[in-house]
Amino acid sequence: MSGYRTINPATGELVKEFPAASDQEVEHALARAHAAYRSWREVPTGQRAALLRRIAQLHRERADELAAILTLEVGKPITQAKGEVALVASIYEYYAEHGARFLADRQLDFAGGGEAVVRTEPIGVLVGIMPWNFPYYQVARFAAPNLVLGNTILLKHARNCPQAALAVEALIAEAGAPDGAYVNLFADSGQIAHLIGDPRVQGVSLTGSERAGSAVAEITGRHLKKYVLELGGSDPFIVLDGENLDSTVDDAVGGRLFNGGQACTASKRFIVLADVYAAFLDKFVARMRQWRPGEPADPATRLGPLSSHQVVDDLEEQVADALAKGATLHTGGRRGDGPGAWYEPTVLTDVTPGMRAYSEELFGPVAVVHQAGSVEEAVALANESPYGLAASIYTADVQRARALARDLECGMVWINGTSKSAPDLPFGGVKRSGVGRELSELGISEFANKKLVRIPRVRS
């Protein structure tokens, strides 16, 4: 058994298994990707951009089919699945439209006389290691900028979304990508480690767990390869006052429960100043109870099953640990009946250091609410996490929030809003949330050679 299997998380049914790649198939894939790079890098940027436009078009044409795969494999509610497909199309279109400008030579203003130009060039074959929570979006963030840049890609997807992985590969090939420009691999960790060490591979991008990121960083460091890591998050949602409290609570619940809470940038820790804490908590618990899990194929469903029983088991252990050590449960805290991977929306308070829920990422519909006695205490609580991905600040005083944003140790701050991805906004974190940036102009520079071309002043 390869471990690459479609298991319907709503029912627990094993739908289909897929064979693992042999060592020979992995070597053949690398040879194809390396050969493709030699020619793909020479293709004019406009032609590479045309490929991305066609990829975007096919995502839109196949939206229903692609979304249904996400609902089947990872339990994503169908409306959210279609939203993911639309976002993916916009990412490919963004790099198609702006790629030539991002890659244009840049003249330097310098003191030495003559001419100096920085060129942005591709570097070679890249390995992508992607997770299951956004099977198309995570690929697009990595593939779109690098395909228009001229790199080629070997992609290892998560083991529980193999049909989504194959759908992406087939769609990119149908759009007209040359053989080897994008290759899906049902590989294991040993094969990926071997690929990273091969001199034909020049970089690695991983979105996943902190443990996986540490392993990839160790291997890439040993082989002196460039890497981008987008890892976990335990994002704070800071409430400074009671202005517009109903809409703040709506955003808090949506930020916690979208995609079943299975997002690195989901709001997870709610830090509320004391004078509004009780009112916020009452409303928050009531709204969390209103999000009832439902059949993911129903367009009205907002909360489907979690992606696997393992995710449910992990949450159950984290919640049990907190309750055993004195945390207070306000709602939820139970897995669903039956064979599916269901878990109730859950709210915990009185979570303190020493509990797993205090410092670990809760990757599912579990929220922790903290009371802070001052703004300074709220910032200290927010920054105490080992993660630093995104944060939200809610207040009627936007200028105050702007100033406070400087004190938060994270890669992204949203004022009166929760983290939402867009092609033209950079994505990434600090501390144990990762290294590097994706999306926007920053994303196209991570795996690029910024080559200086210097022409001295001509001597007479």
N, C-alpha and C positions, 0 to 999 in steps of 0.2 A: 504493500500500500504506500502511495506517495505522500499522503497527507493533504494533497490538494483535492478538496471535496466540497461540493455544494450540499449544505445541510440547511434546510428551511428552518430558520430560527423560530418561526411561529408555531411549527408543529413538531420539530425535532426530526423530521424525515430526512434520511439520506437520499438525495436526488440523483447525484452523479459523482463518480470519481474520475480523476485524470491521472495519466501516467507521469511519473517523475522524469525529468531530463537525465539522460545518461551523461557520463563524463565526455563521451565522444560528441554528443549533441551540444553540450556546453562549449566545447572547443570549436565546433563548427559554427556555432552562433557568434562566437568572438571573432573568428576569421571573417565571417560575413560582415560584421559590424566594422571591422578594421578596414576591409577592402572598400566598403561603402564610404567610409570617412574620406578616403583618398580622393574620391570623385565628388562626393557631396560638398565638401568644403570649397570646391572650385565652381560650383553652380552659382550663378548670380543671385544676390540676395532677393531680388524681385521674384525669381522663380521659386526660391524656398518659401517666400511669403505666400505665393499662390497656393502652395501645398497646404499651408496653415488655413487659408481661407476655405479651401475645399474640406478640410477636416472639420472646421466649424460648421459648414453647411450640412455635412453628413450627420453631425451630432443633432442638429435641429430637425433634419428629415427623419431621423431614427429615434426621436426623443421618447416615444411611447415604448418602443422595444428596449431601449437602453435602460429606461427607468424601471421597467418590469424586472430586469435582471437584478437591480439593486434591491428591490422589494423581496425577491425570492431569496437572494444569497445573504443579505445582511439585515433584513427586516426593516429597511428604511420606508417610512410611509410614502405612498406613491406620489403625493403632492410635493413632498420634500425631494424625492428622487428626481422628479421632473425639474425642480428648481436647480438641483446640482448639474443636470445636463445643460441647462440654459447658461449657468455660470461658466461651465467648461467651454461652451461655444464662444462666449465673450472673451475668454482668455486667449484662445487661438486667434480670434479676430484682432485682439489688441496687439499681439506681437506681429501679426501680418501687417497691420497698419503702421506700426511704429518701429518695426525692426530695422528698416533701412536707416532711419534717423539715429537710432541707438548705436548702430554699427558704423556710422560715418567716421572718417578720419577726423581727428581733432587737432587743430593747429595750436601749438603752445606759444604763449607769450613769455619769452625768456631773454636773458641778458647776453647770451653768448654770441649773438649774430648768426646770420644764415637762417636755416629753417629747421624746425623740429615738429614732428607729427607723431601722435599716438594712434596706432591702428588697433582695432578690436578684432581679434581673430579667434577661430575655434582652436581647441587643443586636442581633440581626439575622441576616442570611445569613452563613454560614461556608463557607470552602473547605477541604476535606480532601484531602491528597496522601499516599497510602498505598503501602507497599512490598509485595513479593510473599512475604516469608518467613512471615507469618501473616495471610493475606488476610482472614479473618473477624475475628480477634481485634483487629487494629489498627483496623479500622473500629468495632468495638464500643466500644473505649476512648474513641473520639472521639464517636461517634453517640449512645450511650446517655445520657450526662449532658446533652448539648446538646438532644436531643429532649425530654427531660422538663423541661428548663429553659424551652423555648419557642423556641429558635433553629431555623433550617432549614439544610439542608446540601447543598452541591454537592460531589460526591466524585469525584476523579480517582484511579483505581487504577493499579497497575503494569501495564505493557504485556503481561506474560507471564501474567497471571491474569484475562483478560477474562470468562471464564465464571463465575468466583467473584464478580467484581464485579457481573455481571448477576443472579446468584442472590441476592445481598444486597438489591439494589434491588427485585427481584420479591417477595422475602419480606416486606420492610418494607411494600410496597404492599398485599400480601395481608393483612397484619396490620391494615390499616385506616388507615394514614397518609394524610393528605390530599394531593392532588396538589401536588407542589412541595416537600413537607417534606423529602424525601430524593431527590436526583436523581444518578444515575451519569452521568459524562461521559467519553467516550473523546477527551479533549482533548490538545493538544500544549502544550509549555512556553510558547509565545508566547500562546496563548489563556488559559492560567492566569495569566500575568503581566497580561494585559488585565483578567481578572476581579478580580485583587487590587487593581488600580487603580480599579475602579468604586466609586463612593460607596455603592452598595447593599450591598457586601460589607464586613463589619465585622471579620473575623478569619480567620486561616489556621492550620491545624494540619498539620504535616508530620512524618512518620516516614520517615527515609531516610538518605542519605549526608551526610557533612559538607559536601561540595560543594553538594549540593542545598539543605541548610539555609542555607548562606551566601548562596546566590542568593535564596532566599525571604526571608531576613532583610533583605537589601538592598532588595528591592522593597517589602516591607511597611513598612520604616522610611521609605522615601521617601514613602509614602502615609499614614503615621501610623496603621497598622493593628496590632491586637494579634496576636501569634503565639505558638504553642507549637511547640517543635522537639524531637523525640526522635531523636537522631543516633547515631553509632557508639559502640562501646565496646570496650575491650581489658581486660576485667575480670580482676583478679588473684585468685588462689586461693592463700592463704597457709597453709602448714603449719608449725606451731610445735613439734610434738612427734610422737612415734610412737605415741601412744595410739590404739587402734582403727584401726590403719593400713589394714587391709583394707577397712573400710567407707569410710574417707577416700578411698582410691584408687577405689573403686566410684563414689563421688560425683564425684570428679574426672573420671573418664572419661565418666560420664553428663552432667556439666555441660559437657563439651567437645563431645560428639557428638550430643546431642539436637537434633533437626531438622537433622541433618547439620552441626552447628556453625554453622548460619546463623541466629544470633540475636544481637542487640546485647548481651544480658546473658549470653551463654554465657561460661563460664570459659575464658580464653584464655592467660593467663600464670600459670604455676604456680611460686610462689616458696617454696622449701623450705629450712628451716634446715639447716645443714651436717651436724649429727649424725644426721639422718634422711634426708638427700638420697639417698644411694645406695640404701637400701632402698625409698624411695618410687619412685625412677626405675625400678628393676627391675620392681616390681609394676605400675607405670603403663604401661610399654611392653608388658608381657605382656598386660594387659587391653585396651589399645588394639588389639592384634593380633586379639583375639577378636571385635571388632565388624567383621564382614565385610559389605560392601554386598550387598543382596539386593533382590528384586522388591518394590517398594513396596506392591503390592496384597496381599501375603502378610501376614496378621496377626502372624506371628512375626518379621517383619523389623524391626530396630531402626535400620538405617542404609540409606537409599535413595540414589538419585542426587542430585546437587546440582541446583539449580533451572535451570541453563543452562550452556552451554559457556563463556559469558563468565566466570561465577564460577570454573569450573575453570581457565580461562586465567589469571585474576588470581592464584589460589593458586599455580599452577605458576611464574609469574614471581617471586612473593615468595619461594617456597622456593628456587628456583634462585639468586636473588640472595644469600640467606643462605649457601647451600652454597659459592658461589663466593668468599665473603668469610671462610670459615673455620668456619662452623657445623657441628655434627655431626648427622648423620641416624641415628636409632635404628630407625625403622621407617617404611614407607610412602614418600611422596614421588613417587608415580607416578599418572598418570591411568589410568583403566580402558581396556581394549580395546573396540572397537566404537563404534557411533554415539552412545551415550548419554553423559550428563554425569556420569561416575563419577570419584571420586577416593578414594584409599586413606587411612585414618586414619594420621596422620603425627606424629612426635615429633621435635623439634629441641632441642638444647642448644648451649651456647657461642654463643648469639645476643648480639651486642654492638651498641652504638651505631654507627650508620653502615649497618647492615643494615636493609632495609625491614621485616623481621619484628620488629624491636625496637620500632618506634614506630607502625607501621601496624596497623589492624585486620585480622585473619586471619578472613575470613568463610567458614569451612568447617572440615573436620575436621583442622586442623593445630594442634598444641599446642607451646608453647615452655616449657621447664622451666629455671628459674634456681636457682642455689644462693646462699643468703644466709648470711653469717657471723654475723649477729646480728639481733635483732628490729628494731633501728634501720635496718639495711641493708635488711631486707625491706620496711619501710614506705617507705623512700626509693625502692626499685625500683618499688613499687606506685604511688607518686605521681609517678614520672618520666614516666608516660604523659600525652599531651595530652588523653586522655579521662578521664572521671570518672563512669561510670554505676553499676556495682555492684561489690561485692567480697565474697569469702568468707574467713573465718578459721576454721581447724580447730585445736582444741586441747582438752585435757582441762580446762584452767583457764579457765572461762567468764568469771570476773571479770576476768582478764587480757585476754581478748578484748574485753570491754565497754570497757575503758579504751583498748585499741588502736584500736577503731572510731572514736574521736574524732580520731585522727591521720590517718585515710584520707580522701583528697580525692575523695569520690564521693557520689552521691545515695542509695545503698542499701548496707547492710552486712548480710550474713548470717553468723551464727555457727553453725558446725557444720552448714551447709546451703548449697545453691546457690540462686541467684536463681530464684524461682518467682512467677508473677503471681497475684494474687487481687483480686477486686473491691474489697475493703475495705482494701487496702494501696496507699499512694501510689507512683507509678512516675515516675522521672525522674532526671536527672543534673546534673552541673556541668561546668565547663570546656567542652571541645569536644564533650561528649556531649549538649548541648542546653540548652533554656530551658523552664521551666514544669513542671507536674506533671499526670499523668493518674491516673484511678481514685481511689477513696475520696472523701471529702467535698472534698478539694482539687481533684479533677478537674472538679467541677461549677462551680467558682468562676473558672476561667480565662477563660471567655468570658461573664462575667456583669457586669451593672452593679450595683455595690454602692451603691445609692442611699440617701442620707440624707434622712429626712423629719423636720423639726424643728418642734416646736410650742412656742413660748415660754410661760412662766407667764402665765396670764390676769391682766390688770391689773384691779383692783377700782375 
